[in-house]
Amino acid sequence: MIRHRWIGPLSALLMAAAVLFLGTCYFMPSLFEGLAGAAEPPYAAAMDKTKVLDIQIVADETAWANMLQNATAEEYIPATIVIDGVKTNNVGIRPKGNSSLSMVAKDDTTDRYSFKIEFDHYVSGQSWLGLDKLVVNNMQGDATYMKEYLSYDLMAYAGVETPRYAFCDITVNGEPWGFYLAVEALEDSYARRVYGNDHGKLYKPEGMGMRGDGQMNTFMGGVQAGEPDEDGPQWQALPEAGALPPQEPGQAPPPGQPQGEFPAAEQGLSDRAPNPAPGGGDGGFGGQSGGATLQYTDDELSSYSAIFENAVFDSTDLDFARVIQALKQLSAGEELDRVVDVEATLRYFAAHAVIVNLDSYVSNMSHNYYLYEKDGRLTMLPWDFNLAFGGFQSGSASSVVNFPIDTPVSGIALEQRPMLAKLLGVPEYLEQYHSYLRQLVEGYFNSGLFVQTVDALDALISPHVQADPSAFYDHAAYQRGVAELKKLGLLRAQSIEGQLDGRIPATAAGQSANPDALVDASALSLSALGRMGGADLPGEGRAENEGADRAAMERAMAILQAAGEGELTEEQLAQLQALGLTEAQLALLQSRAQRGFGGAGERPDNGQEGLSGEVMQPGNGQDGFANGGGRPREMQAGAVRPVQGERPNAGGLSPAAPAGFDGNACLVLGGYAVSLLAGLLFVLFYRRRRPT
């Protein structure tokens, strides 16, 4: 028996330590994240960006056919998913997207949708190697297959917390389906992997004002069909997106402008603020940003619906109040480091400026980004780069190559995007931003890494592209696109370096005043990289260039929405003229833009149904396909429509085992148990010595 006069105090001390340890772990879990969060979840290593994943989808054929037939409903069906041999049953899968989804849905030649794969949709806590949701993107509008991959790669090189990504071959019920890009969804697994269990709140602001309900699709369909408008004339078809405006017979294209490319309207190269949209907003087609621009308006939660209605995690009014307070201080431009993670945000914007991604926060769309908040500090996180490298509203090749690094916005004034403007307005932060740009130019481009990466990707994916059964572009178009992509990257780096050194103006106004200083991009063909409307191969376009018309309409609507009810600026008029709009077409679109589209967006998912998160991607449809275009619908079995309101049967699929233990929880419980057990043992075996 243990006998010692210090046993009693030691036992009490151990018991107190156990209680203290438990309390510290509960109230200050971040102190232990360095130990518990050091090892990444298994899926992080499995999503090896240097390899091609094998994703097998096994679903009831009737349910699968019904899902494709009713793709715009975006309803999940159960499936078994096997990724590189790891099988997970009862997984939810559905088509994803908005404009891109509707275009595939309307095309009888293809079912090549992008998909969301939600591992815990039917089985709570289920995952694939710790991942709760995966998206697979069809790379519509990208002849190179590399734009989104390279955008994430550049973000990661810049030190931005990017999602995991890797190319993948997909089969459905044993049949080849297509070559896609798999991307980790920014939800619970991402937040825990990057920030630990004590992570903050995540939002996906949507300035378009319409998510998933197909309101933009309905509107565009009505306009294309020439439906009457009470305030204007009927619609007449727009010219093909990217086409030159009407010219006299025999007239040559503008100097330096390759035939068939969008003329140099220099979208976004203006320091002038456009007229505000109706209601004071400037966000997207709806006229109201709902806070997606991150501009502070007042303290009302309802003024920031585009942020708070798109919360990824369950959030409270107190969580929302922290965001509003941060935006309020951001608008004042004082003590920014208290409400913004300055380093992380500047790294994000530096990489973002390099890739010229205008379907984003920096345009009048004000979407396609995530907002992360922790303890009242905000930062930006990357998402959706299918239209990067000048794929959206970019104008000429020169405007992409020479996109100004100090006013990197499109169709708006820099001041209308305070998360960027307020940071660049601080000399110290502007210098820091420039240093990140220089690191990217020297380390990623001038070092040869960019070309090496493209060449390595080409060697990796070229056979898969050639064998892609539902490709939007044929292999020859892919090869042309890759060659032009390398040109674009090197020319872009050359321009950024010149802007940093002062040889090239770094603002839109400076470039307009001194165009001779710009890098010559006349030999670059942007159209070879792909386009918002998809492929444009001879003889392979859709009837009447439907997708191209839509892309042109969306460009026009974006310009008109920025103008709102005010008069169009000279720059905006030039952009519209470059699209070849008639006065009647302009009047119709302007009346619709000023009235807005109304309509509430799709109900936000809050983790129970999974983040909906799919924003409208203007114009990223397709207007033609290689070899007849995509997977024929005739290959799908059983085009039977489901009964309304009936959930498809799981088809006897058994649930997979839940994900593994939480590392932080194990550490906390283990430490508490050891301390408590030691104290109890001392108390149990200790006996007071009787006095003699």
N, C-alpha and C positions, 0 to 999 in steps of 0.2 A: 504494500500500500504506500502511496506517495505521501510523505510527510515533510513539510517545509513551511516555515513561517511566512514565506512570500507567495505561497500558492494561492491563497485567497485573493490578495490584491492583483496577482497576475491573471487569475480567472476573470475578475471583474474588468480588468483592462482589456482582455481579449474580447469579452462580450461587448464592451463599449466600442472597440475598434470595428467589430462586425457591424454594429448598428451605424457607426459613422461611415463605414465603407459603403453600406447599402444606400444610405441617404445621399452620399456624394455621387454615386453612380446614377441614382434616380434623378437628382436635381441638376447635376452637371455632367451629363454623359459625354460631352465633347472632350473632357479631359482624357478619356480612354480611347478615343477614336484612333489615335496614332498607333495603339497596340492592336485594337480589334479590327480596324479597317484596313490594315496594311495589305492583306491578301485580297485580290480582286475575285469576284465570282467567276465560276468556271466558264460562263458564256463569253466573258471578255476575251479569253484566250481562244475560244472556239471560233469566234468571229475574226479570223485571221485575214487581214486585208490583202495579204500576199497570195491567198488561195481562193479557189472558187468553191463555195458551199454547194452541197447537194441537198435540195429541199424536195421531199416527196409529199404530195398532198393526196390523201385517200379519203374520199367522201362518197356518200350515197349519190349515185349518178343522177337520180331524179332531183334530189335536193340541190345538187350542184347546178344542174341545168336550170332549175327554177331561180336560183340565186342570180345566175348570169342573165336570164330573161328579164329579171326585175332588179337589175343592178343599181339603178338610181335610188331604190328604196334603202340601200346600204344596210341590209339586214344580215345578221350573222347566221351561219349554219354550222353544225358540228362537223369536225373532221379529225382524222388522225394525221399528225405531222411528224415526219421523220427527217431530221436534219443530221447529215453525216452519220447516219446509223442510230442516232438517239431518238427513240420513239416516244411521242406524247399523245395520249388519246383525249377525246372530248375537248378539242381545242376550237375556239370560235374563229371563223374566218369570214371576211366580207370584202366586197370591192370598196375602194377608197377614191376620194377626189371629188371635184365639183365640175368645172368646165371640161377637164380632161375625161372624167368619167362619162359625162353626157355624150361627148363626141364618140367615144368607143361604143356606147350604148346605141347610138343612132346609126352606126356603121354596120351593115350586114356582113361585112367581110372579116370581122375580127371580134374576139372576146379578150383581147390582151389588156385587161384591167390591171391597175395597181391594187394591192390587197393589204389589209390589216390582218395580222395573225395574233389573236389574243389568247394566251395560254391559260389564263385564269377566268375566262368568260363563263364557263360552265362549272368549273371545279375551283372553288376558292383556295387560293394559296398555291395553285399549280403553276409550274414554270418550266421553261426549257433551260436547264443548267443555271437556274437563278434568274432568268429573264422573263418578265411578265408579258411584254408585247414587242412584236417585230413588225415592221412594215417592209414590203417588197415593192419597189418602184419600177415601172415599166420603161422609164427613160424616154418617154414620148418627147419628141421635138429635139432629140440629141443624137445626131448622126455619129458622134464620137463615142457614145456610151460612157464618157469619162468626165463630163462637166461636174456632176454632183460629187463623184468620188474625189476628184482633184480639189474641189472646193473644201470638202471636209479635211482632206489631207493638208491643205494650206492652212486651214484654221488650226489643226492640231500642231502643225509646225510653229505657228505663231503663239502657241501656249493656251489656246482656247479649249474649254472643256467640251469636246465634241462627242457625239454619240458614236458607238462602234458601227462599222460599216464593212461590207464585203460583197463582192459579186456572187451571184448564185444561179445555178441551173434549176429550173422548176419542172417537175413532172406532176401530172394530175391523173390519178388512177392508172399509173404506169405509162402514160403517153407523154412525150415531150411537150412542154407548154411554152417555155420562153426563157430568155436570159435576162435577168433582173439585177437590181442592186438592193441588197438587204441592209436596213438601217435600224439600229436600236431606237425604239420609241422613247421620248423624253417623259418618262413616267416614274413609277416607284423604283424600279430596278436601277434606272439611270441615276436618280437622285441619291439612292443609297450607295451606289458604286462611287459616285463622284464626291458627294458631300457627307456621307455617313448617315447613320440612323437619325441623327439630330439635324437633319437637313431643314432648309427653309421651305417657303412656298413657291410654287411654280405656276405661271400663267402663260397662256398663248393668245395675246391680244389679236383681235381680228378687225381691222379697219374697214373691211369690205362690207360689214354689217349683215352678211348672209353666209351661213355655213351649213352645207350639207342638205338644205331643203330644196335645192335646185331652183331658187328664185331667179338667179342670173340665167340659168339655162332656159327657164320659161320666158324671161324677157327677151333674150337673144333669139329664141325660136320665133317669138311673135314678130320681132322686128324683121327677121329674115323673110318671114312669110308675107310681109307687107300688111300686117294688121293695121286697121285705121287707128289714128291717134286723134283724140279730140282737140289737141292743141297744135297739130301740125300735119303735114302731108304723109302719104304712105311711103313705106320704105322701098328703095330701089337698090339693087345689089351693089355693094362696094367693090372696088377693084381688089385684086389679090393682094394680101398682105405682103409687103416687101417689094411690090412692083413699083416701077417708076410711074410718075404722073403722066397723064396724056401728053404726047409730043406730036409735033408736026411730022408728016411723012419724011423719012430720011434724016430726021434730027438725031444727032448723036447724044448719048447720055452725058451728064455733066462731067467735066474734067476730073479724072481720078476716080470716077464712080463706076465700078464694074456693072455690066449690064445685069438688070434684074435685082439689084440691091436697093434697099430703101435709101432715098436721097438724104443728104446730110442736113437734117433739120436740127441737129445738135440738141436733141432732147436732153433736158437737165442741165445744159450749159448756160444757165442764166442765174445771175445773182438777184434778179428782181423777184419779189414775192407775187405770186398770182393772186387774183381776187379770191376772197374766201368763198367757200361753198355755202349754200343756204344753211342757215342755222349756226353759222360760225365754224363748222367743222371743215376738214379738208380730207377726210378719210374715205378713199375709194369711191364706189359708185353710190353708196347710200347717202352721201352728203354729210353725215355726222361721223366723227372718228370714234366717239364713245370712249375716249381716252387712249386709243391705240397709238396715237402720235406721241403719247407721254407728255402732253402739254397740260399744265395745271389750269383748271378753270374755277373750281370752287371745292367745297368740302363735302358735297353731296355724293353718296355712293352711286346714285343713279347716273351721275355724269361720267362714270367710268365703266359702263356696262360692258364695253368691248374687252375690258381686262377681266373684271370680276366674274362675268358670266362664263368665262373660259378658264376658270381655275382648274388646274389639274388635280389638286388634292382638296379634300374637305377643308373649307376655310370659314372664318368667322368675320364679323364686322370689325373686330379688333385687328385682324390680319389686313383687311382692306384699308383700315385707317392708317396703318403704317405705310402702305404704298402711297396713299394720298399725301401724307405728311412728307414723304421723300420727294414726291413730284413737286410739292409746294416749295421745298427748299431748293430743289433743282432749278425751278423757274427763277428763283432769286439769284442763282449763280454764286452763292456764297457757301464756303465750307463744304464743297462738293464731296470731299472724301468721307464725310460723315454719312452721306446718303447714297453714294455710288461707289462700287468697287472699281476705282479708277483704272487700275492696271489691267484688270480683266476686260473691262469695257473698251479701253483703248486698243488692246490687242485684237478684240473682235472687230472693231471698226477698221483697223489697219488691214486685216486680211480681207474684210468685206470690200474695201476700196479697191484692192488688187483685182478681185474677181469680177468686179462690175456687175453685181447682182441687183438689178433694179426692181424686180418683183418682190419688194421687201419694205422695210421700215423707211428707207431713204427715198421712197417715191410716194406719190399720192395714194398708193395702195395701203401703205402702213400696215403690213402684215408679214407673215412668214418669219417670225422670230419668237423666241421664248423670253419671258421676263422672270428672272429669279430674284426673290427677296429673302433676306435673312437678317434679322435684327435691325430692320429698317434700312438696309443697304441693298441697292439694286444693281443688277448687271444684265447683259444681253447674252443669250445663248443661240447657237446657230440651228437653222432648220430650212429645208426645202430649197435646194440650189439647182433644180432642173433647168432654170432659165438663166443661170449665171453665165459669165463670159460673154456678155452682150446679147443674151437671148431674148431680152424683153425691153421694149421702148428705147432702144439704144441708138437708133438713127443709123449713121454711117459707120464704117469700119474705123474711120478717124476718131469719131466721138467715143468709141469704146477704148481704143488704144490710148487716147490722150485724156481720158476721163479725169477731171481735176481732183487732186487729192485733198485740197483744202476746202472745196465746196462740193463734196461727193454726194449730191442729191439730184433727183430727176423730177422735173415738173413742179417743183415746190421751191421755196426759199429755205436756206439752211436753218434760219431761225425757227421754222415750223417743226423742226425735229430737235427738241432741246437736249435729249440724251447725247446727241452728237455735238450740237452747236455750243452748248454750255461748256463742254470739255475742251473743245478746240478754241474756245474764247479765252482760255487761261494760257498764257505764254508757256508756262512750265509744262502743261499737259500737251500743248501743241508740239513742243519739242520732243516730248516723250513719244507721242504718236508718230512723229517723223522718224524717230529712232527705230521704232518697230517696223515701219515701212522699209527703212534702209536694210534692216536685218533680213527681211523677206526678199528684197531685191538681190542682195549680195549672197545670202545663204541658200535661197531656194532656186533662184534663176541664174544669176551670174556664175554660180559654182558649177552649173551643169546638172544640178539635182532635178530640176523640172523636166528637162529633156530626157534624162535617165529614167525618171518615173514614168513618163509617157511611153517611152520605148519598152520599159518593163511591163507596163500594163498591156501594151499592144501584144507583146509576146504571150502574156497570160491569157488574154481574153479573145484574141483574134479568131482562134478556132471555134470558140463558143459563139461568137458573133456570126461567123460564117454558117454555123449549124443552127442558129436561132430560128425555130419554126414559125415565129410570129413577128419577125422583125419589122419595124417601121421603115427601115432603110436597108438596102442591099449592101453586100460586103464592099463593093467598089465605092459606094457613097461613104461608108465607114472609113475606108482608107484615105479618101480625099479629106474627110473631116479631121482625121487625126493629123494629117500634114498641116492643115490650116490652123489647128489648135496650137501646135508647136510654134508656128509663126506668131500667132496672137499673143501667146504667153511671153515670148521674148521681146516683142515690140512693146507690150504693156510695161514690162520691166524697164525697158529703155526709156520710155516716157516718164515713168515714176522717178527714175534716177535723175533725169533732166529736171523734173519739177523740184526735187529735193535740192539739187545743186543750183537752182535759180536760172538755168538756161531755158527752161520752158515755164510759162506761167502756171501757177498751181491753183488758180481760181478760174471760174467760168468767164468772168468779166475780162480777166487778163488774157485768156486764150482768144476770146472774141476780138480783142483789140490787136492781137499779134499772132494771127494764124500761121504766119510763115515760120514761127518757132516750133511748131508742132512736129511730132514724128510722122513721117510719111507712111500712111497705111494703105496706099492705093493698090498695092499688090495683094492685099488680104481680102479674101472672100468670106464674109460672115455667113452667107447662106449655106456654104459647104459644111458648116458646123452643125446645121440643123436650124429649125425655126419653130416659132410658137405653134404654127399650124401643122407641123409634122413634115413628112417627106414631100418633096416636090420633084419627083422623077418623071421624065417624059413618058406620057401614056399611062401613068399610074396614079394620077390625081383623081379625087372623088368627083362625081358629077357636079358640074357648075362651080367647082372650087368652093364648096360649102365651108370647109374648115378655114380656108384662107380668108373668105369674107368675114367670118366670125372674128378672126384675129384682128383684121383691120377695124372692125366695129369696136372691139374692146380697146384698141389703141385710141380711137377717136373718143370713146366714152371717157377714158382716163383723162385726156386733155380737157374735154369739156367740163368734167366734174371739178377739175382744179380751178377752172375759171368761174364756176358757180353762176350767179346771176349777173356778174359784172361783164364788162367788155373783154373780149379776147385780146391778149397781148400780141404784138407782132410775131413773137416767137411761136405762140400757140397757133396763130393763123398759118404760119409757115408749115408747122407740123401737120395741120389738117389738109392744107393744100397738097402737101407731099403724099398724103393718102389718096388724093384724087376725089375728095368729097364734092358733090354738087351742092348748090344752095338748098335744095329741097331736102337732101339727106342731112345736111348740117342742121337745118331747122328742126327736123324730127328728133334727131339725137339730142339736140340742145334742150328741147322741151322735156324730153324724158329724163335727162340728166338733172335738170333743175327740180323736177318733181321728186326725184329719187325713186327708189324701188320699194320704199316702205318695208313692211314685213319683218318680223322678228327672225332671228337666226335659229339654227338648230339648237335644241336643248343641249347644254353642255354636259359632257360625261364627267363624272366625279370620282372615277375609280371603281364604281359599281359596274358600270357598263363599259368603262375604259374611256380614255380621252378621245373624243371625236376628232378634234384637232385638224380636220382637213379643211384647209382654206381654199377659196376659189383661186385657181391658177389660170389667169386670163390667157386664153388662146393656146394653151398647150395641148391642143388636140392634134389631129393628123388629117392630111388630105390625100394620102396615098401610101401605098405599102409596096415593099419589094415583093416580087413574085406573086402578085395578086393580093398581097396585103393581109398578113395575120392569119390566125387560126380560124378556119371556116366554122360557122356555127353548126353546119351539118355534122361535124365530128362529135358534137355533144349529144349525149343520149337523153331521150325523154324530155322534150320541152313542155312539161306539164306545169301549169301555174298552181301555186299553193292556195289553199283556202284562206281567205282573209282572216287575219288574226290568229292563225294556227302556227305554232312553232314547229319546224321540221323535226321529225323523230331522230334521235341520236343514232339510230341504226344499230343498236346493240354495242356501241363502242364503250369499253370500260375505262373508268378514270385512271389516270396515271398517278403515281405517288406524288405527294406534295413536295415542295422544294425543301432544301436542307435547313438546318438550324440557323438561327440568327447568331452571328459571331459575337456581337456586342452583348446580347442577352446571355449567352453562355458564359462570357467573362464575368459579368455582374453576378449571376447566380452562383457560379463556381467559387468566386472569391468570398461571397457571403457565406456559402455553405462550409467552406474550409475553416474560416474564422469562427463561425458559430459552433462547428463540431469540436474544434480544439477547446473552446471555452467550456462546452458541456462535458467533455472528457475530464478536464481538470476538476470540475465541480463534482462529477460522479465518483471519481476515485479518491478524492481527497477526504480524509477523516481528521477531524480535530484531535490532537493528542491530549489525553486526559492528564490532568495535573497529578503528580505523584505525591 
